[in-house]
């Protein structure tokens, strides 16, 4: 089984990213259950605005979409900006909206049977609201969210310490990450063995 982690930071590579760090910790936890994965920093790619699978003119979303379709688990990571997910995260959700109209050979939504989990970091409030928005959007397009399928870290409001600046991972974050990975892999394997039923024949 493969996992894909979207890092929706606003910061291009090679600059450090708190979202990258927590995403990587989730991928490491998934790896302990036999899942291989990769992380993609979306801002490094020319992902055009729109709701089609290919907006043309050099749009790099089609290659990222292929990675989504090839993965059994999507890790969706975003920083918190002004209490909301990043604009990059919103753009990815808008591009995923196209999948609502795409079905597999049995007539199921193309993303049904795939699992998604969320990662949110920031030194301001907003993680719970962002997680709720991500859950709703990801479920709408076909993903399934496992029990306790989100991990976040909020630093002290209006301070400059980021997650990447911490000297060690907080115990609560580490234990939540471990639970998230355990539940995500369990659910993904269940759905792999017993897919959602297709719609009845018309």
KELUM-540649 format. One line per field, with one value per residue (C-alpha): residue number from 1; x, y, z. Coordinates in Angstrom, 3 decimals. Each point is the difference from the previous one (the first is absolute). Layout:
num	(NUM:...)
c1	(X:...)
c2	(Y:...)
c3	(Z:...)
# end
This chain:
num	(1:2:3:4:5:6:7:8:9:10:11:12:13:14:15:16:17:18:19:20:21:22:23:24:25:26:27:28:29:30:31:32:33:34:35:36:37:38:39:40:41:42:43:44:45:46:47:48:49:50:51:52:53:54:55:56:57:58:59:60:61:62:63:64:65:66:67:68:69:70:71:72:73:74:75:76:77:78:79:80:81:82:83:84:85:86:87:88:89:90:91:92:93:94:95:96:97:98:99:100:101:102:103:104:105:106:107:108:109:110:111:112:113:114:115:116:117:118:119:120:121:122:123:124:125:126:127:128:129:130:131:132:133:134:135:136:137:138:139:140:141:142:143:144:145:146:147:148:149:150:151:152:153:154:155:156:157:158:159:160:161:162:163:164:165:166:167:168:169:170:171:172:173:174:175:176:177:178:179:180:181:182:183:184:185:186:187:188:189:190:191:192:193:194:195:196:197:198:199:200:201:202)
c1	(0.000:1.159:-0.603:0.240:0.510:-0.950:1.897:-2.035:2.504:0.407:3.784:1.826:2.826:2.638:-1.090:-0.976:-3.703:-1.869:-2.642:2.734:1.318:-3.338:-0.917:3.288:-0.727:-3.371:1.683:2.522:-2.853:-1.734:3.276:0.068:-3.153:1.543:-1.223:2.417:-0.500:1.202:-0.583:-0.757:0.389:-2.811:1.318:3.033:-2.342:-1.981:-3.486:-2.404:-3.272:-3.049:-2.196:0.995:2.504:2.184:-0.133:2.556:2.838:2.558:-2.313:1.840:-3.081:-0.502:3.266:-0.944:-3.481:1.601:1.852:-3.308:-1.590:2.978:-0.033:-2.225:0.481:0.115:1.671:-1.269:2.196:-0.470:1.242:-2.394:-0.197:-2.370:-1.950:-0.525:1.726:2.528:-1.033:2.024:-2.105:-3.186:1.252:0.730:-3.529:-1.389:1.960:-1.217:-3.573:0.181:0.115:-3.644:-1.010:2.555:-0.922:1.777:-1.061:-2.598:-1.540:1.492:1.547:3.634:1.294:-2.348:2.060:2.876:0.776:0.943:1.506:0.789:2.970:-0.275:2.731:0.136:0.762:-3.566:-3.486:-1.854:1.073:-3.391:-1.871:2.488:-0.187:-3.797:0.100:2.524:-2.008:-3.147:1.712:1.947:-3.055:-2.035:2.378:0.061:2.689:-0.714:1.330:1.043:-0.776:2.337:1.297:1.458:3.096:0.862:2.303:-0.874:2.745:-0.609:-2.004:1.879:3.392:2.724:0.710:-1.004:-0.324:3.311:1.688:-0.871:2.871:-2.148:-3.395:-2.681:-1.220:-3.632:0.912:2.081:-2.728:-2.689:2.181:0.462:-3.748:-0.767:2.390:-1.266:-3.632:0.689:1.818:-2.639:-2.815:1.848:0.604:-3.636:-1.179:2.540:-1.354:-3.665:-0.667:-3.109:-2.921:-0.642:-3.263:-2.860:-0.310:-2.532)
c2	(0.000:3.517:3.337:3.463:3.043:3.401:2.823:3.169:2.418:3.391:-0.379:-1.411:-2.520:-0.201:2.165:-1.891:-0.639:-0.923:-1.728:-2.041:-1.093:-1.213:-1.553:-1.914:-1.240:-1.300:-1.731:-1.584:-1.265:-1.440:-1.638:-1.887:-1.755:-0.884:3.017:1.710:3.673:3.294:3.657:2.648:3.717:1.298:3.566:-1.366:-0.993:2.120:-1.005:2.255:1.281:-1.867:-3.039:-2.174:-2.859:1.922:3.784:-0.080:2.458:-1.894:-0.917:-2.495:-1.270:-3.042:-1.557:0.651:-1.384:-3.203:-0.305:0.427:-2.767:-2.317:0.448:-1.780:2.676:3.783:2.097:3.554:2.508:3.741:2.882:2.402:3.518:2.572:-2.838:-1.893:-2.595:1.338:1.219:-2.885:-2.490:1.629:-0.261:-3.714:-0.572:1.926:-2.201:-3.133:1.210:-1.316:-3.555:0.267:-0.791:-2.788:-3.635:-3.343:-2.919:-1.038:3.473:0.956:3.435:-0.266:0.964:-2.294:-2.597:2.392:1.308:3.584:1.434:3.601:1.904:3.617:2.171:3.629:2.441:1.321:-1.400:-1.737:-3.660:-1.426:2.104:-0.838:-3.702:0.101:1.776:-2.502:-2.978:1.275:0.782:-3.255:-2.108:1.899:-1.007:-3.643:-0.564:-1.791:1.500:-2.451:0.404:2.671:0.686:3.436:1.267:3.621:2.265:3.534:2.147:2.943:2.678:3.033:-1.571:-0.961:-3.609:-2.416:-3.770:-0.378:2.051:-2.431:-1.972:-3.122:-1.225:0.581:-3.300:0.737:0.642:-3.180:-2.173:1.538:-0.588:-3.648:-0.474:1.754:-2.282:-3.164:0.831:1.230:-3.169:-2.209:1.791:0.114:-3.750:-0.679:2.076:-1.666:-3.448:1.023:2.953:2.132:-1.547:1.412:1.782:-2.223:-0.521:2.319)
c3	(0.000:-0.801:1.687:-1.518:2.213:-1.364:1.704:-0.552:1.528:-1.663:0.227:-3.062:0.320:1.291:2.947:3.185:0.492:3.173:-2.112:-1.675:3.383:1.386:-3.360:0.056:3.512:-1.196:-2.944:2.385:2.182:-3.073:-1.055:3.303:-1.280:-3.362:-1.985:-2.393:-0.758:-1.342:0.774:-2.608:0.725:-2.197:-0.252:-1.885:-2.832:-2.429:1.125:-1.857:1.487:-1.228:0.522:-2.954:0.051:-2.474:-0.416:-2.848:-0.667:2.057:2.870:2.226:1.830:-2.310:1.224:3.637:-0.640:-1.270:3.300:1.878:-2.041:0.550:3.802:2.487:2.669:-0.442:2.701:-0.409:1.841:0.282:2.123:1.694:-1.418:1.517:1.588:-3.259:-2.183:-2.492:-3.436:-1.446:1.966:-1.254:-3.572:0.396:1.304:-2.974:-2.394:1.804:-0.498:-3.564:1.342:1.087:-3.578:-0.634:0.686:-0.211:-2.193:2.585:0.172:3.372:0.562:-1.091:3.468:1.928:1.797:0.630:3.479:0.888:3.181:0.893:1.384:1.207:1.534:1.081:2.786:0.088:0.550:-2.797:-0.058:0.983:-2.532:-2.759:0.833:-0.172:-3.379:-1.358:1.270:-1.720:-3.300:-0.145:0.832:-2.605:-2.794:1.087:2.644:3.265:3.258:2.734:3.680:1.445:-3.498:0.659:1.796:0.722:1.928:1.110:1.446:2.283:-1.783:-1.337:0.703:-2.460:0.997:-2.762:0.152:-1.813:2.745:2.808:1.511:0.267:-1.137:2.641:1.480:-0.894:-3.628:-0.158:1.530:-2.231:-3.072:0.974:0.463:-3.291:-1.888:1.656:-0.733:-3.548:-1.035:1.618:-1.836:-3.315:0.112:0.876:-2.946:-2.264:0.950:0.047:-2.328:0.276:-1.918:-3.470:-0.779:-1.166:-3.722:-1.581)
# end
